[in-house]
């Protein structure tokens, strides 16, 4: 493993990985075996890019994100902070691809909001927004935008519940009124109709502090 310079906060790039000139990589980020970051790609601070990952030009990876092995972030895909992409999940960026047709000019944006988890072997189609804290189950296919804190399963994915920022199922119905408190973070989740709102506790685990080494919350 090599450092790009002598600064302790500088990103680490494994010798087998390629970070092309014109790419931007933030402090404390680690880029592992056989990964490729293209010119024009933007990767934030405190990220981890697993083996064989790829970040294309015009793609954005926020702060504190974790990309599992063999995940590709294509052009027009934007990840906000603290997004987890499990191994082998897939973004697609063309709705109706044909080998004989070049559709680069009509790519549609995919936005993955803060705190989202995209499970192993899941698929996210273009032109959707993953709401804050969405939890897309392993093997699921997201074909439409998801609500904040929604738990999505199946193909096509459908909402079956709610998941907290800590990663636990919230004991509230899909529709109605109610409150739930996270025992780990002190967050309060308020259900009003079909929408769930999070009120962070004393330590907001999804609040990113720029320029500092990230200490992720430990499970005990």
KELUM-839405 format. One record per atom (N, C-alpha, C, O, CB): y, z, x. Coordinates in steps of 0.001 Angstrom, whole numbers, plus 500000, padded with zeros to 6 digits. Glycine has a CB too. Layout:
% KELUM-839405
YZX;...
//
This chain:
% KELUM-839405
498810500000500852;500000500000500000;501242500000500889;501295500725501883;500004501234499035;502233499196500539;503439499103501354;504677499413500540;504694499257499319;503559497722501973;505710499853501233;507002500082500597;507925498922500910;507847498311501976;507624501416501062;508808498630499951;509756497553500172;510818497944501187;511351497077501880;510407497153498866;511138499228501291;512059499699502320;511784501175502578;510816501720502047;513547499470501898;512620501835503384;512352503200503800;512820504238502790;512562505428502974;513001503459505117;513482503830501761;513958504746500727;512753505306499972;511922504542499482;514946504029499750;512653506645499875;511523507276499197;511456506911497725;510391506992497112;511603508776499344;512585506509497152;512608506152495728;512313504674495495;512231504230494350;513959506501495127;512154503916496568;511934502471496432;510586502185495788;509653502975495927;512019501780497801;510476501059495084;509185500707494470;508119500444495527;508421500019496643;509339499471493571;506869500703495158;505724500409496008;505053499132495514;504873498943494311;504719501594496021;504689498270496435;504008497022496095;502769496914496975;502880496943498201;504953495776496284;501602496791496374;500373496651497144;500402495327497919;500966494349497429;499127496720496213;499817495279499096;499856494040499900;499291492812499198;499674491689499524;499102494250501173;498392493003498246;497823491854497534;498696491386496374;498447490322495808;496445492201497016;499708492159496015;500581491800494895;501726490913495373;502074490921496553;501136493066494211;502307490152494452;503426489258494760;504597489613493857;504484489575492632;503022487760494582;505721489959494472;506978490128493742;507926489062494263;508401489151495395;507581491587493919;508200488064493453;508981486928493915;510474487250493973;510982488113493258;508742485733493011;511148486518494856;512590486676494986;513261486378493648;512925485400492979;513145485752496094;514197487213493272;514882487049491990;514366487969490912;514973488079489847;514760485642491528;513232488644491174;512734489661490255;513458490982490525;513893491236491648;511193489833490400;513584491808489509;514213493121489656;513187494199489329;512574494185488261;515467493253488736;513008495136490263;512035496211490100;512738497535490370;513390497693491402;510807496020491052;512608498481489454;513328499738489555;512680500771490468;511566500581490956;513478500314488211;513388501849490684;512933502934491554;511623503541491065;511349503582489866;514000504015491646;510830504006492007;509585504755491775;508498503948491067;507453504502490728;509885505984490965;508715502680490841;507708501851490179;506615501459491169;506892501227492346;508355500589489567;505372501385490689;504224501008491505;503590499741490936;503318499649489739;503188502159491569;503360498770491816;502762497494491434;501477497338492232;501498497268493461;503746496289491687;500348497285491511;499050497408492169;498382496066492439;499005495011492317;498139498256491333;497113496124492805;496338495014493351;496486493712492555;496356493706491331;494889495400493408;496758492619493259;496704491253492739;497654490996491563;497428490080490772;495301490941492315;498705491795491448;499681491587490370;500730490573490795;500879490280491981;500357492918489978;501452490042489823;502433488982490091;503655489217489211;503550489283487987;501823487559489831;504809489342489849;506080489484489139;506915488247489452;507242487997490612;506836490811489552;507262487475488428;507925486186488601;509431486348488784;509991487386488433;507640485285487408;510088485326489331;511554485361489440;512183485534488061;511743484918487091;512085484069490112;513203486367487979;513888486580486710;513287487670485853;513886488055484849;513902485327485943;512115488183486217;511522489307485489;512297490582485798;512843490737486891;510022489477485858;512342491483484843;513036492757485014;512061493885484694;511504493948483598;514308492838484104;511865494768485660;510983495925485483;511784497172485801;512458497236486829;509706495826486392;511716498154484936;512515499358485086;511945500337486097;511101499983486920;512654500033483770;512412501559486023;512022502627486936;510753503333486454;510430503326485266;513163503636487086;510044503944487409;508907504816487104;507817504134486279;507159504773485458;509391506033486370;507635502844486501;506575502110485816;505324502045486693;505396502228487908;507050500687485448;504187501783486068;502947501538486779;502338500250486253;502033500142485065;501963502726486623;502159499267487141;501556497990486775;500168497941487398;500034497874488620;502437496777487245;499141497974486565;497773498020487040;497313496714487661;498076495753487757;496867498385485922;496063496694488079;495501495534488769;495586494271487912;495302494287486714;494048495804489153;495987493176488565;495975491848487942;496953491729486765;496696490980485822;494571491521487465;498051492449486814;499072492311485778;500041491189486153;500132490776487309;499837493649485576;500764490710485131;501700489602485340;502929489833484474;502813490129483285;501037488226485006;504110489697485075;505371489772484325;506126488475484573;506496488168485706;506235491027484751;506350487722483513;506916486381483612;508439486427483627;509047487445483298;506428485512482456;509049485296484017;510505485173483964;510957485452482531;510244485148481574;510976483752484440;512144486029482396;512740486319481094;511943487350480304;512102487450479087;512860485048480288;511095488112480974;510404489245480354;511048490531480851;511537490597481979;508871489226480676;511042491547480005;511679492820480347;510686493951480125;510078494056479059;512969493048479505;510527494790481134;509712496005481041;510649497184481266;511305497261482304;508521496002482089;510719498095480314;511653499213480396;511214500284481381;510349500043482224;511831499827479040;511804501456481277;511518502565482175;510300503361481700;510060503511480502;512738503481482287;509545503861482669;508426504739482340;507267504056481649;506447504729481024;508902505837481489;507172502740481741;506095501998481077;504838501983481942;504906502094483166;506543500555480766;503695501845481284;502415501764481990;501650500551481475;501339500462480288;501578503073481801;501351499620482375;500605498421482022;499205498544482607;499048498681483820;501321497131482537;498189498495481752;496819498564482210;496384497280482877;497120496294482884;495906498880481066;495184497291483439;494673496130484163;494683494867483292;494333494896482112;493255496410484661;495094493769483911;495028492431483306;495915492266482077;495576491514481164;493611492121482929;497033492954482049;498028492773480985;499111491814481470;499606491944482589;498654494141480560;499476490851480626;500537489896480947;501706490078479990;501528490094478772;500007488444480884;502906490215480552;504132490305479749;504841488970479901;505425488684480946;505063491519480201;504787488160478862;505285486797478942;506781486717478639;507402487685478201;504514485908477986;507329485547478885;508722485269478556;509001485611477103;508172485368476226;509062483800478833;510185486183476855;510652486546475525;509951487784474962;510080488078473773;510454485386474588;509215488509475797;508661489805475400;509498490896476063;509741490853477269;507142489931475801;509933491862475280;510724492972475816;510065494290475443;509820494565474268;512182492924475289;509780495106476460;509289496465476259;510436497430476503;511098497360477538;508083496780477199;510677498327475562;511636499400475803;510956500478476651;509931500204477276;512170499996474453;511501501687476685;510983502733477556;509670503339477036;509403503343475835;512023503824477714;508862503847477974;507634504600477677;506650503829476800;506031504402475903;507986505902477000;506511502553477057;505511501741476351;504216501752477168;504237501581478387;506025500265476128;503098501954476483;501780501947477121;500997500741476630;500717500618475438;501004503263476826;500645499851477551;499819498683477235;498455498910477864;498320498846479086;500473497343477753;497448499172477053;496111499456477558;495481498197478155;495928497087477869;495222500018476437;494443498363478986;493835497210479648;493433496096478683;492861496335477620;492628497654480421;493753494880479091;493338493650478407;493991493435477047;493537492585476280;491860493658478234;495046494184476729;495775493813475510;496536492521475789;496789492179476944;496756494961475050;496902491802474717;497432490453474874;498691490259474029;498726490611472849;496369489414474491;499722489692474657;500867489162473921;500702487648473828;500329486999474806;502227489546474614;500978487088472656;501059485636472546;502512485271472271;503238486051471654;500109485088471419;502946484095472720;504357483756472530;504567482422471820;505691481925471753;505052483724473862;503498481844471292;503609480633470482;502724480808469256;501546481144469383;503204479353471298;503279480585468076;502510480788466851;501452479715466640;500334480021466227;503436480823465662;501794478457466921;500860477352466708;500799476475467962;501340475369467971;501280476509465472;500140476964469022;500126476222470291;499241474975470227;498195474966469577;499646477131471418;499686473930470916;498894472725471137;499088472304472589;500209472331473097;499304471571470147;498023471922473251;498112471519474645;498981470281474835;499565470092475902;496731471264475194;499071469440473812;499827468197473918;501306468365473586;502060467394473648;499227467163473012;501741469589473231;503121469818472793;503741470952473605;503147472021473753;503172470147471275;504949470705474131;505692471719474875;506642472421473910;507564471798473383;506474471085476076;506424473713473678;507246474486472741;508089475548473443;508496476521472809;506360475149471700;508359475384474736;509123476386475480;510494476637474857;511010477753474927;509289475948476929;511073475635474264;512422475766473710;512455476573472416;513531476952471954;513007474398473463;511296476838471828;511273477534470535;510483478837470616;510014479332469591;510673476628469453;510326479405471822;509693480715471944;510470481731471106;511698481677471038;509625481164473435;509750482658470469;510374483694469650;510208485053470328;509192485317470971;509760483715468223;511206485900470178;511202487187470856;510235488176470210;510107488238468987;512598487768470868;509562488942471057;508748490067470624;509358491327471220;509571491401472431;507246489895471053;509640492317470381;510271493556470824;509317494725470581;508841494942469467;511622493785470086;509052495467471650;508182496637471569;509058497858471838;509535498048472957;506974496547472594;509266498670470831;510231499765470944;509636500987471645;508427501090471854;510734500160469562;510521501894471992;510201503068472800;509009503853472265;508884504086471062;511400503972472881;508132504258473193;507027505145472852;505817504481472245;504874505168471851;507499506160471934;505813503165472156;504696502448471528;503459502447472424;503566502393473649;505104501006471202;502279502507471793;501001502326472475;500300501107471890;500157500984470673;500108503596472344;499863500205472770;499126499013472361;497728499137472953;497560499073474171;499846497680472833;496728499314472099;495389499661472525;494663498552473275;495075497393473252;494594500053471351;493577498929473937;492783497995474723;492286496841473855;491793497049472746;491599498717475376;492424495630474375;491980494411473700;492714494128472389;492244493324471582;490510494499473431;493850494773472168;494655494451470985;495484493203471267;495638492785472415;495578495647470590;496017492615470188;496823491399470302;498099491569469493;498071492076468371;496028490152469819;499213491143470066;500508491162469376;501023489733469331;501236489111470372;501541492118470092;501224489208468115;501691487835467966;503210487794468156;503852488844468123;501290487260466575;503803486606468355;505244486517468602;506083486783467360;505598486756466229;505584485157469147;507376487045467621;508366487192466549;508110488412465674;508364488379464470;508378485951465688;507601489506466283;507445490763465570;508136491868466355;508436491713467539;505950491096465347;508381492976465683;508922494168466321;507964495321466101;507619495645464965;510328494509465773;507534495941467193;506731497158467108;507691498329466985;508454498603467912;505784497321468356;507666499017465864;508587500122465649;508393501238466658;507357501309467319;508426500664464258;509376502105466781;509321503232467724;508028504017467512;507689504388466389;510560504166467550;507311504264468613;506121505101468547;504923504492467848;503957505200467566;506458506344467880;504956503202467561;503793502555466938;502539502809467773;502590502796469002;504033501028466778;501417503040467097;500123503174467774;499206502092467228;498681502214466122;499500504609467566;499013501023468014;498160499914467614;496775500161468199;496617500258469416;498745498537468088;495780500262467337;494442500643467767;493791499575468638;494194498412468618;493573500921466564;492788499981469396;492032499059470231;491425497945469376;490831498203468329;490929499809471002;491584496712469837;491004495567469153;491767495068467957;491367494074467350;489663495895468733;492863495727467591;493636495323466416;494533494133466741;494821493858467906;494482496497465899;494970493430465696;495874492290465857;497107492509464991;497029492531463763;495167490953465481;498252492672465662;499499492911464943;500143491578464592;500574490838465477;500467493783465783;500210491271463293;500739489992462836;502077490123462132;502686489119461762;499757489335461920;502543491360461942;503854491579461340;504447492852461914;503730493677462479;503759491661459790;505742493012461771;506423494163462357;505884495471461781;505506495547460612;507933494066462120;505859496491462626;505325497795462227;506457498813462082;507530498663462667;504283498293463255;506190499847461292;507167500916461080;507153501886462257;506177501971463002;506877501668459762;508257502615462406;508310503688463394;507176504677463126;506955505086461986;509690504409463360;506452505060464196;505416506089464199;504162505705463409;503334506563463103;505978507361463644;504024504436463083;502875504005462291;501615503873463136;501675503484464303;503178502685461611;500469504201462531;499165503960463140;498582502723462486;498348502696461278;498209505195462982;498343501676463313;497933500367462806;496526500049463312;496246500164464505;498940499258463242;495643499646462392;494268499329462775;493832498034462097;494376497660461058;493308500491462403;492849497351462684;492225496203462056;492859494871462415;493836494800463161;492256496373460595;492268493812461857;492723492443462062;492760491716460731;491699491436460173;491812491702463062;493937491395460192;495248491788460729;495473493286460572;494896493923459690;496374491010460025;496326493845461444;496535495290461455;497212495760460181;498106495100459650;497364495697462663;496772496907459705;497367497543458530;497619499018458865;496929499595459706;496437497395457262;498591499608458214;498919500996458493;497942501925457789;497668501776456598;500353501306458064;497417502893458548;496490503878457979;496996505302458156;496382506239457646;495117503740458620;498103505483458868;498613506823459074;499823506825459979;500464505797460196;497542507706459646;500123508005460503;501268508203461392;500795508893462663;499845509675462624;502385509036460694;501452508611463800;501100509222465084;502366509749465755;503401509083465751;500372508200466010;502277510948466330;503442511577466966;503728510990468338;502919510241468885;503227513077467088;504882511334468889;505253510900470238;504287511464471273;504063510838472310;506690511332470566;503716512628471011;502745513246471916;501405512528471857;500640512550472821;502561514725471572;501120511884470712;499873511144470573;498844511813469690;497646511703469947;499285510919471901;499288512506468653;498388513129467693;498648512584466295;499773512217465956;498548514657467713;497593512539465490;497755512086464120;498587513089463333;498351514295463393;496388511877463452;499553512576462604;500452513419461813;499855513605460425;499478512634459769;501881512794461723;499772514839459987;499145515163458709;500141514989457557;500567515952456920;498598516604458731;500489513736457321;501358513388456198;500821512103455566;500204511295456261;502855513213456661;501041511897454266;500569510673453607;501434509469453997;502501509622454591;500575510854452074;500964508300453659;501748507094453937;503013507037453107;504000506424453514;500917505857453680;502992507666451958;504125507596451024;504336508959450396;503381509601449960;503886506520449925;505590509407450348;505887510683449714;506993511437450421;507887510843451025;504653511532449665;506918512754450335;507907513617450964;507172514707451737;506122515183451306;508876514233449905;507728515098452879;507099516176453618;507613516289455038;508372515443455510;505622515986453635;507180517365455722;507547517598457112;506309517996457900;505359518563457360;508642518686457222;506345517684459196;505254518058460105;505861518388461454;506757517693461932;504188516914460234;505358519471462073;505870519904463375;504808519720464434;503648520078464228;506328521372463330;505200519159465572;504290518989466706;504218520300467488;505240520808467949;504755517814467630;503018520842467635;502840522117468331;503099522008469827;503337523019470488;501444522640468099;503056520780470378;503205520580471817;504656520376472239;505053520819473317;502383519397472255;505438519722471417;506811519356471793;507886520008470933;509056520032471314;506969517872471719;507497520533469781;508484521078468848;509176520021468013;510079520343467240;509510521856469597;508773518757468149;509353517690467327;509072517948465849;508004518441465483;508793516309467747;510043517609465012;509865517681463566;509885516263463018;510803515497463310;510971518564462894;508873515909462222;508774514594461590;508978514767460090;508307515568459439;507395513914461895;509923513995459564;510288514111458145;509943512818457438;510424511747457807;511799514440457973;509100512925456413;508715511767455610;509606511689454379;509730512653453624;507221511844455201;510220510534454190;511049510281453009;510661508928452453;511034507888452996;512578510335453350;509912508952451367;509421507694450807;508353507103451709;507295507698451911;510574506694450616;508643505920452250;507688505243453137;508154505229454584;507598504503455408;507458503820452667;509180506031454904;509737506051456253;509594507434456869;509793508452456205;511213505626456236;509240507452458169;509095508707458897;510157508785459984;510340507841460753;507676508835459506;510858509917460043;511921510121461030;511555511272461942;511108512322461480;513277510391460340;511742511078463231;511462512117464228;512738512811464641;513750512166464914;510766511524465457;512684514140464686;513780514960465207;513239515670466450;512444516601466327;514317516000464120;513660515241467652;513070515763468888;513217517273469035;514189517873468575;513697515085470074;512220517868469692;512239519291469974;513063519607471211;513855518779471661;510831519807470145;512878520823471774;513678521252472932;513563520322474132;514538520116474856;513266522635473345;512372519759474347;512195518792475425;511790517464474806;510680517310474297;511130519278476463;512702516518474858;512428515196474285;511662514369475305;512242513899476283;513749514474473867;510361514187475087;509535513486476076;509819511988476114;509341511299477015;508064513717475780;510582511472475162;510944510061475154;512386509820475593;512907508714475444;510733509488473778;513025510847476129;514373510686476649;514280510389478143;513812511224478918;515240511956476378;514723509207478543;514610508822479943;515870509205480709;516987508983480241;514348507319480068;515673509787481902;516781510156482786;516810509165483943;515925509210484797;516635511634483310;517795508272484001;517828507236485043;517922507816486448;518595508821486680;518998506304484808;517236507163487379;517368507494488788;516516508626489296;516503508884490500;518737507809489062;515787509328488410;514976510462488832;513492510119488762;513068509310487937;515280511689487967;512713510741489635;511257510572489563;510757511183488255;511097512318487919;510546511234490798;509959510431487534;509487510865486223;508312511831486359;507335511546487052;509083509655485373;508420512968485694;507321513923485600;506794513860484165;507424514366483236;507784515389485990;505632513231484002;505081513080482659;504499514416482174;504014515225482965;503993511973482639;504562514619480868;504082515863480275;502574515984480479;501829515038480223;504434515926478770;502132517142480937;500709517386481191;500029517950479942;500605518775479231;500529518355482381;498800517497479683;497997518039478592;497101519136479153;496373518919480121;497150516922477899;497159520302478546;496363521455479034;495466521970477933;494723522929478140;497283522596479542;
//
